[in-house]
Amino acid sequence: MNTDHILEFDKVKQKWKDLALSDAARQKIEEASYSLNEVEVRKEIKDTTDARTMIEQYGAPPLTSVDETKDIVALSLKGSCLLPGQLERVEKALVAAERMKKYLQRGKQQGNSLAYYEMNLDSLEELWQEIARQIRNQQVDDHASKLLLQLRRELAELENQMRLKAEQMIRTHKECMADSFMTHRAGRVCVPVKKEYKWKIPGSVIDKSSTGNTLFVEPLGIANIYEKLQMLKIEEENEVHRILYTLTAMVAESAEVIAKNIRVTEKLDFIFSKGKLSQDMDAAEPKINVARQIDLKNARHPLMDKELCVPLDIELGTHANGIIITGPNTGGKTVALKTTALSCLMAQTGLHVTCEEADICMNSAFLCDIGDGQNLTENLSTFSAHIKNVLEIVASVNKESLVIMDELGSGTDPTEGMGIAISILEELRKSGCLFLATTHYPEVKEYASRTEDVINARMEFDRESLKPTYQLKE
């Protein structure tokens, strides 16, 4: 039984995942399910409350994706030389950890328990400042070392000399030139010489035009400077590699601390995604009880527009363990079932629920029969598949279960359907579980009215317009 799909919790999860930044948090959300541990549920709900409180007081947390940082740190441990862009990514992750520490520290003033996660974050200030000093715009900065600055100044001077010589050559031999601008060919500074004047310009032909009428010549004087420039470039490249390897080694030395930062960040990403979801859905913190009672005030389906959704009040376990809901086909009976079960499922997963108030018990299982249940792969009829599902529910139900059944006994002869529905409800009642069921059969309503621990409820009609109001009344 795919409870997440039946109750549309998979759609809630998708909204939830969209609010997370890291792959680890999104994976944890995908795998999230209801817990049977009361202590764990209470802690998860408190985390959600604390996260939402911080978001409302201090704005969204300065979390960033750490997925790429994981791979970069792994490369540093393998001895690879990190590229400037990769080092900048590490720097940004460490700066984000520093910002997150400061964000969390603000929560200590309010006694927010999440604030103490800041003790598990180490921004490695010396490392990120060193990277920031030496790497800029995905390149090793000129001022990363005195030697690099000197080499790059000498390179710039040689390149300027080459340019000036080429421009002087063009001006001096204007009549020999095919154009008045110098150009680069194969990385060399060239002047565009008309083919017939090649003998007047001493130097090497590097390239020629498509027609062959223009030769791109590197003048002899420029060639001498070019050789010096290449030697300097080798020195510059060696110095750049030395700087990158040094920074890579620093990252590798701090790999364990960075890995811990990543784990804490992913955990905080998961927790704050719950707070963001609560805020987006305008949800409330549910209470958890062990008395097998469910009490929802002004409950809304979390996927429905708040302005259009009519809130419901549901109370189970206080006066009765079972509720039989009747009403028109468009009266929102199925929504009432899903809203109840989904609220309980979300609470046991550590989420807030879309209710004004909610007091929810721990359920060992969520057993659902909603929809026609048709199974084409087994070639079962709608009714047969429906009954198969119901029988599985009856076989596995216990007093800790929450059961919801839609249109119980439908899809067959009314007399048979009524009898089946009453038999199933009696089995559920005997099990001591909490259950909600919808039906059209008046005999089922009569059964509920005369049976202890089961009550009737209905989806109301507007008496004037004869339209459903989607409000549940006992």
C-alpha positions as CSV (number, residue, x, y, z in Angstrom):
1,M,0.0,0.0,0.0
2,N,1.6,3.3,-1.1
3,T,0.3,5.5,1.7
4,D,2.3,8.5,0.6
5,H,0.7,8.4,-2.8
6,I,-2.9,7.7,-1.6
7,L,-2.8,10.5,0.9
8,E,-0.9,12.8,-1.4
9,F,2.0,13.1,1.0
10,D,4.3,12.6,-2.0
11,K,3.0,16.0,-3.3
12,V,3.7,17.6,0.1
13,K,7.2,16.1,0.0
14,Q,7.8,17.6,-3.5
15,K,6.9,21.1,-2.1
16,W,9.1,20.3,0.8
17,K,12.1,19.2,-1.4
18,D,11.8,22.4,-3.4
19,L,12.7,24.3,-0.2
20,A,15.9,22.3,0.4
21,L,19.3,23.3,-1.1
22,S,21.5,20.2,-0.7
23,D,21.1,16.8,-2.3
24,A,21.5,15.1,1.1
25,A,18.6,17.1,2.5
26,R,16.4,16.4,-0.5
27,Q,17.3,12.7,-0.3
28,K,16.3,12.7,3.4
29,I,13.0,14.3,2.6
30,E,12.4,11.7,-0.2
31,E,12.9,9.0,2.4
32,A,11.1,10.7,5.2
33,S,8.3,8.6,6.8
34,Y,6.3,8.7,10.0
35,S,8.1,7.7,13.2
36,L,6.8,5.4,15.9
37,N,9.1,6.9,18.5
38,E,7.2,9.5,20.5
39,V,10.4,11.2,21.8
40,E,11.8,11.4,18.2
41,V,8.5,12.9,16.9
42,R,8.4,15.5,19.6
43,K,12.1,16.5,18.9
44,E,11.5,16.7,15.1
45,I,8.4,18.9,15.6
46,K,10.3,21.2,18.0
47,D,13.1,21.5,15.4
48,T,10.5,22.6,12.9
49,T,9.0,25.1,15.4
50,D,12.5,26.5,16.2
51,A,13.4,26.8,12.5
52,R,10.2,28.7,11.7
53,T,10.7,31.0,14.7
54,M,14.2,31.9,13.5
55,I,13.1,32.4,10.0
56,E,10.3,34.8,11.2
57,Q,12.6,36.6,13.5
58,Y,15.8,36.9,11.5
59,G,14.9,36.0,7.9
60,A,15.9,33.1,5.8
61,P,19.1,31.3,7.0
62,P,22.2,32.0,4.9
63,L,22.5,28.4,3.8
64,T,24.1,27.4,0.5
65,S,24.5,24.2,-1.5
66,V,27.5,22.2,-0.3
67,D,27.2,19.3,-2.8
68,E,30.1,20.6,-5.1
69,T,32.3,21.3,-2.0
70,K,32.2,17.6,-1.1
71,D,33.7,16.6,-4.4
72,I,36.3,19.3,-4.3
73,V,37.5,18.3,-0.9
74,A,37.7,14.7,-2.1
75,L,39.9,15.8,-5.0
76,S,42.3,17.6,-2.6
77,L,42.7,14.4,-0.6
78,K,43.5,12.4,-3.7
79,G,46.4,14.8,-4.4
80,S,44.8,16.6,-7.4
81,C,45.7,20.3,-7.8
82,L,42.5,22.3,-7.3
83,L,41.7,24.9,-9.9
84,P,41.1,28.5,-8.9
85,G,37.3,28.2,-9.4
86,Q,37.3,25.1,-7.1
87,L,39.2,26.9,-4.4
88,E,36.8,29.8,-4.6
89,R,34.0,27.3,-4.1
90,V,35.6,26.1,-0.9
91,E,36.1,29.8,0.2
92,K,32.4,30.5,-0.4
93,A,31.4,27.4,1.6
94,L,33.6,28.5,4.5
95,V,32.3,32.1,4.4
96,A,28.7,30.7,4.4
97,A,29.6,28.6,7.5
98,E,30.8,31.9,9.1
99,R,27.6,33.7,8.2
100,M,25.5,30.7,9.4
101,K,27.3,30.7,12.8
102,K,26.5,34.4,13.2
103,Y,22.9,33.8,12.2
104,L,22.5,30.9,14.7
105,Q,24.2,32.9,17.5
106,R,21.4,35.5,17.3
107,G,19.0,32.7,18.3
108,K,20.8,32.2,21.6
109,Q,19.3,35.4,22.9
110,Q,15.8,33.8,22.5
111,G,16.9,30.4,23.9
112,N,16.3,28.8,20.5
113,S,17.8,25.3,20.6
114,L,18.9,25.4,17.0
115,A,21.3,28.2,17.9
116,Y,23.7,25.7,19.5
117,Y,24.4,24.1,16.2
118,E,26.8,27.0,15.7
119,M,29.3,25.3,18.0
120,N,29.6,22.5,15.4
121,L,30.5,24.9,12.6
122,D,34.1,26.0,12.0
123,S,34.6,28.7,9.4
124,L,38.4,28.1,9.2
125,E,38.8,31.9,8.8
126,E,42.6,31.7,8.1
127,L,42.0,29.3,5.2
128,W,39.2,31.2,3.5
129,Q,41.0,34.5,3.9
130,E,44.2,33.0,2.4
131,I,42.1,31.7,-0.6
132,A,40.4,35.1,-0.9
133,R,43.8,36.9,-0.9
134,Q,45.3,34.7,-3.6
135,I,42.4,33.8,-5.8
136,R,40.1,36.2,-7.5
137,N,37.6,35.9,-10.3
138,Q,38.6,32.2,-10.9
139,Q,42.3,33.2,-11.4
140,V,45.4,33.4,-9.2
141,D,45.6,37.0,-8.3
142,D,48.7,39.1,-9.3
143,H,49.4,39.8,-5.6
144,A,49.3,36.2,-4.6
145,S,53.1,36.3,-4.2
146,K,55.8,38.9,-4.8
147,L,57.4,36.7,-7.4
148,L,54.2,36.3,-9.3
149,L,53.6,40.1,-9.3
150,Q,57.1,40.7,-10.6
151,L,56.8,38.1,-13.4
152,R,53.4,39.4,-14.5
153,R,54.7,43.0,-14.6
154,E,57.7,41.9,-16.7
155,L,55.4,39.9,-19.0
156,A,53.1,43.0,-19.4
157,E,56.2,45.1,-20.2
158,L,57.4,42.6,-22.9
159,E,53.9,42.4,-24.5
160,N,53.8,46.2,-24.6
161,Q,57.2,46.3,-26.2
162,M,56.1,43.8,-28.9
163,R,53.0,45.9,-29.6
164,L,54.9,49.1,-29.9
165,K,57.5,47.5,-32.2
166,A,54.7,46.1,-34.4
167,E,52.9,49.5,-34.6
168,Q,56.2,51.2,-35.4
169,M,56.9,48.7,-38.2
170,I,53.4,49.4,-39.6
171,R,53.9,53.2,-39.6
172,T,57.5,52.9,-41.0
173,H,56.5,50.6,-43.9
174,K,53.0,51.8,-44.4
175,E,53.2,51.2,-48.2
176,C,54.0,47.5,-47.6
177,M,51.1,46.8,-45.3
178,A,47.7,45.3,-46.2
179,D,46.1,46.9,-43.1
180,S,47.0,49.5,-40.5
181,F,46.6,47.2,-37.5
182,M,48.8,44.5,-36.0
183,T,47.3,41.1,-35.4
184,H,47.9,37.8,-33.6
185,R,48.5,34.5,-35.3
186,A,49.3,31.3,-33.4
187,G,49.9,33.4,-30.3
188,R,52.5,35.6,-32.0
189,V,52.4,39.3,-32.8
190,C,52.3,39.8,-36.6
191,V,52.0,42.6,-39.1
192,P,49.9,42.2,-42.3
193,V,52.3,42.5,-45.2
194,K,51.4,42.6,-48.9
195,K,52.7,39.5,-50.6
196,E,54.9,41.5,-53.0
197,Y,56.7,43.4,-50.2
198,K,57.6,40.4,-48.1
199,W,61.3,40.9,-48.9
200,K,61.3,44.3,-47.3
201,I,60.1,43.1,-43.9
202,P,62.7,40.8,-42.1
203,G,61.0,38.2,-40.1
204,S,59.1,34.9,-40.1
205,V,55.9,34.3,-42.0
206,I,53.5,32.8,-39.4
207,D,50.3,32.7,-41.5
208,K,48.7,34.0,-44.7
209,S,45.2,35.1,-45.8
210,S,42.8,32.8,-47.6
211,T,43.7,34.5,-50.9
212,G,47.4,34.4,-50.2
213,N,47.8,38.1,-51.0
214,T,48.5,39.0,-47.4
215,L,51.3,37.5,-45.3
216,F,51.2,37.7,-41.5
217,V,54.9,38.3,-40.6
218,E,56.4,38.3,-37.1
219,P,59.2,40.9,-37.4
220,L,62.7,39.8,-36.4
221,G,62.9,42.2,-33.4
222,I,59.6,41.0,-32.0
223,A,60.7,37.4,-32.3
224,N,63.6,38.0,-30.0
225,I,61.2,39.5,-27.4
226,Y,58.8,36.6,-27.9
227,E,61.4,34.1,-26.8
228,K,62.1,36.0,-23.6
229,L,58.3,36.2,-23.0
230,Q,57.9,32.5,-23.3
231,M,60.6,31.8,-20.7
232,L,58.9,34.2,-18.4
233,K,55.5,32.5,-19.0
234,I,57.0,29.2,-17.9
235,E,58.3,30.8,-14.7
236,E,54.8,32.4,-14.2
237,E,53.1,29.0,-14.8
238,N,55.4,27.3,-12.3
239,E,54.6,30.0,-9.6
240,V,50.9,29.7,-10.3
241,H,51.1,25.9,-9.8
242,R,53.1,26.3,-6.6
243,I,50.4,28.6,-5.2
244,L,47.6,26.3,-6.2
245,Y,49.3,23.3,-4.8
246,T,49.9,25.1,-1.5
247,L,46.3,26.1,-1.2
248,T,45.2,22.6,-2.2
249,A,47.3,21.2,0.6
250,M,45.7,23.6,3.1
251,V,42.3,22.4,2.0
252,A,43.3,18.8,2.4
253,E,44.7,19.4,5.9
254,S,41.3,20.9,6.8
255,A,39.2,18.2,5.1
256,E,37.9,16.7,8.3
257,V,36.7,20.0,9.6
258,I,35.1,21.0,6.2
259,A,33.4,17.5,6.1
260,K,31.9,18.2,9.5
261,N,30.7,21.6,8.4
262,I,29.1,20.0,5.4
263,R,27.3,17.4,7.6
264,V,26.0,20.1,9.9
265,T,25.0,22.3,7.0
266,E,23.0,19.5,5.4
267,K,21.3,18.8,8.7
268,L,20.4,22.4,9.1
269,D,19.2,22.5,5.5
270,F,16.8,19.7,6.3
271,I,15.6,21.3,9.5
272,F,15.1,24.8,8.0
273,S,13.3,23.3,5.0
274,K,10.7,22.1,7.5
275,G,10.4,25.6,8.9
276,K,10.1,27.1,5.4
277,L,7.4,24.6,4.6
278,S,5.5,25.5,7.8
279,Q,5.7,29.1,6.9
280,D,4.6,28.5,3.3
281,M,1.6,26.5,4.3
282,D,0.7,28.7,7.2
283,A,0.8,25.6,9.4
284,A,0.8,25.2,13.2
285,E,2.8,23.1,15.7
286,P,0.8,20.0,16.6
287,K,0.7,18.5,20.1
288,I,1.4,14.8,20.5
289,N,-0.6,12.7,22.9
290,V,-0.5,9.0,24.0
291,A,-4.2,8.8,24.7
292,R,-5.3,7.6,21.3
293,Q,-7.1,10.9,20.5
294,I,-7.1,13.1,17.4
295,D,-8.5,16.6,17.7
296,L,-8.1,18.9,14.7
297,K,-9.5,22.5,14.8
298,N,-10.0,24.3,11.5
299,A,-8.0,21.7,9.6
300,R,-7.2,22.3,5.9
301,H,-5.8,20.1,3.2
302,P,-2.2,21.4,2.8
303,L,-2.4,21.2,-1.0
304,M,-5.6,23.2,-1.3
305,D,-5.9,27.0,-1.6
306,K,-6.3,28.4,1.9
307,E,-8.9,30.9,0.6
308,L,-11.0,28.3,-1.0
309,C,-10.6,25.4,1.4
310,V,-13.3,25.2,4.1
311,P,-11.7,24.2,7.4
312,L,-12.9,21.1,9.2
313,D,-13.1,20.1,12.9
314,I,-12.3,16.4,13.5
315,E,-12.4,14.7,16.9
316,L,-11.6,11.0,17.2
317,G,-11.0,8.9,20.3
318,T,-12.6,11.3,22.8
319,H,-16.3,10.4,22.3
320,A,-15.9,7.7,19.7
321,N,-13.2,5.8,17.9
322,G,-15.1,5.7,14.6
323,I,-16.8,8.3,12.5
324,I,-19.1,7.5,9.5
325,I,-19.4,10.4,7.1
326,T,-22.3,10.8,4.7
327,G,-23.2,13.5,2.2
328,P,-23.3,14.4,-1.5
329,N,-20.6,13.2,-4.0
330,T,-19.2,16.7,-4.2
331,G,-19.4,17.3,-0.5
332,G,-15.8,16.9,0.3
333,K,-16.0,13.6,2.1
334,T,-12.8,12.3,0.6
335,V,-11.0,15.6,1.4
336,A,-12.1,15.2,5.0
337,L,-10.6,11.7,5.1
338,K,-7.3,12.8,3.5
339,T,-7.0,15.9,5.6
340,T,-7.3,13.9,8.8
341,A,-4.9,11.2,7.9
342,L,-2.4,13.5,6.2
343,S,-2.4,15.8,9.2
344,C,-1.5,12.8,11.4
345,L,1.1,11.5,9.0
346,M,2.8,14.9,8.7
347,A,2.9,15.3,12.4
348,Q,4.5,11.9,12.9
349,T,7.1,12.9,10.3
350,G,8.0,15.9,12.4
351,L,6.2,18.5,10.3
352,H,3.7,21.2,11.3
353,V,0.1,20.7,10.2
354,T,-2.4,23.0,8.4
355,C,-4.7,23.4,11.4
356,E,-5.5,26.2,13.8
357,E,-4.9,23.7,16.6
358,A,-4.0,20.0,16.5
359,D,-3.6,17.3,19.2
360,I,-2.6,14.1,17.5
361,C,-1.9,10.6,18.8
362,M,0.9,8.3,17.7
363,N,-0.3,5.8,15.1
364,S,1.5,2.5,14.4
365,A,0.1,2.4,10.8
366,F,-2.0,4.4,8.3
367,L,-4.3,2.0,6.5
368,C,-6.2,3.6,3.6
369,D,-8.7,2.6,1.0
370,I,-9.4,5.6,-1.2
371,G,-10.3,5.5,-4.9
372,D,-11.4,2.6,-7.1
373,G,-8.3,0.5,-6.3
374,Q,-8.4,-1.0,-9.8
375,N,-5.3,-3.2,-10.5
376,L,-5.0,-3.8,-14.2
377,T,-1.8,-5.9,-13.9
378,E,-3.6,-8.5,-11.9
379,N,-6.7,-8.1,-14.1
380,L,-9.0,-7.5,-11.1
381,S,-12.3,-5.7,-11.2
382,T,-12.8,-2.4,-9.4
383,F,-14.8,-4.0,-6.7
384,S,-12.6,-7.1,-6.3
385,A,-9.4,-4.9,-6.0
386,H,-11.3,-2.7,-3.5
387,I,-12.3,-5.7,-1.4
388,K,-8.8,-7.2,-1.6
389,N,-7.4,-4.0,-0.2
390,V,-10.1,-3.8,2.6
391,L,-9.4,-7.4,3.6
392,E,-5.7,-6.6,3.9
393,I,-6.5,-3.7,6.1
394,V,-8.8,-5.7,8.4
395,A,-6.1,-8.4,8.6
396,S,-3.4,-6.0,9.7
397,V,-5.3,-3.5,11.8
398,N,-4.7,-3.1,15.5
399,K,-5.7,-0.7,18.2
400,E,-2.8,1.6,17.4
401,S,-3.8,2.0,13.7
402,L,-5.6,4.9,11.9
403,V,-7.9,3.6,9.2
404,I,-9.7,5.7,6.5
405,M,-12.1,4.1,4.0
406,D,-13.8,5.9,1.2
407,E,-17.3,4.8,-0.1
408,L,-17.2,1.7,1.9
409,G,-19.1,-1.2,0.2
410,S,-19.7,0.6,-3.1
411,G,-19.3,-0.9,-6.5
412,T,-21.6,-3.9,-6.0
413,D,-25.2,-4.8,-5.3
414,P,-26.5,-2.3,-2.7
415,T,-27.8,-5.1,-0.4
416,E,-24.5,-6.9,-0.5
417,G,-22.5,-3.7,-0.3
418,M,-24.4,-2.6,2.8
419,G,-23.8,-5.9,4.6
420,I,-20.1,-5.9,3.7
421,A,-19.7,-2.3,4.9
422,I,-21.3,-3.0,8.3
423,S,-19.2,-6.2,8.7
424,I,-16.0,-4.3,8.0
425,L,-16.9,-1.5,10.4
426,E,-17.7,-4.0,13.1
427,E,-14.3,-5.6,12.7
428,L,-12.6,-2.1,12.9
429,R,-14.6,-1.3,16.0
430,K,-13.6,-4.5,17.7
431,S,-9.9,-3.9,16.9
432,G,-10.0,-0.6,18.9
433,C,-8.4,1.4,16.1
434,L,-9.4,4.9,15.2
435,F,-11.2,5.0,11.9
436,L,-13.2,7.3,9.5
437,A,-15.3,6.0,6.6
438,T,-17.6,7.5,4.1
439,T,-20.8,5.8,2.8
440,H,-24.1,6.4,0.9
441,Y,-25.9,3.5,2.7
442,P,-28.6,4.6,5.2
443,E,-28.3,1.2,6.9
444,V,-24.7,2.0,7.7
445,K,-25.8,5.3,9.3
446,E,-28.3,3.4,11.3
447,Y,-25.6,1.0,12.4
448,A,-23.4,3.9,13.6
449,S,-26.4,5.5,15.5
450,R,-27.0,2.4,17.5
451,T,-23.4,1.2,18.0
452,E,-21.3,2.2,20.9
453,D,-18.0,4.0,20.0
454,V,-19.2,4.9,16.5
455,I,-20.9,8.2,15.5
456,N,-22.4,9.7,12.4
457,A,-21.3,12.9,10.8
458,R,-22.4,14.6,7.5
459,M,-21.2,17.1,4.9
460,E,-23.7,19.9,5.2
461,F,-25.9,21.4,2.4
462,D,-26.9,25.0,2.1
463,R,-30.6,24.7,2.5
464,E,-31.3,27.6,0.1
465,S,-28.9,26.9,-2.7
466,L,-28.9,23.1,-2.2
467,K,-25.1,23.2,-2.7
468,P,-22.6,21.5,-0.4
469,T,-20.8,23.7,2.1
470,Y,-18.0,21.2,2.7
471,Q,-18.5,21.6,6.4
472,L,-18.4,18.5,8.6
473,K,-21.2,18.3,11.2
474,E,-22.0,15.5,13.7
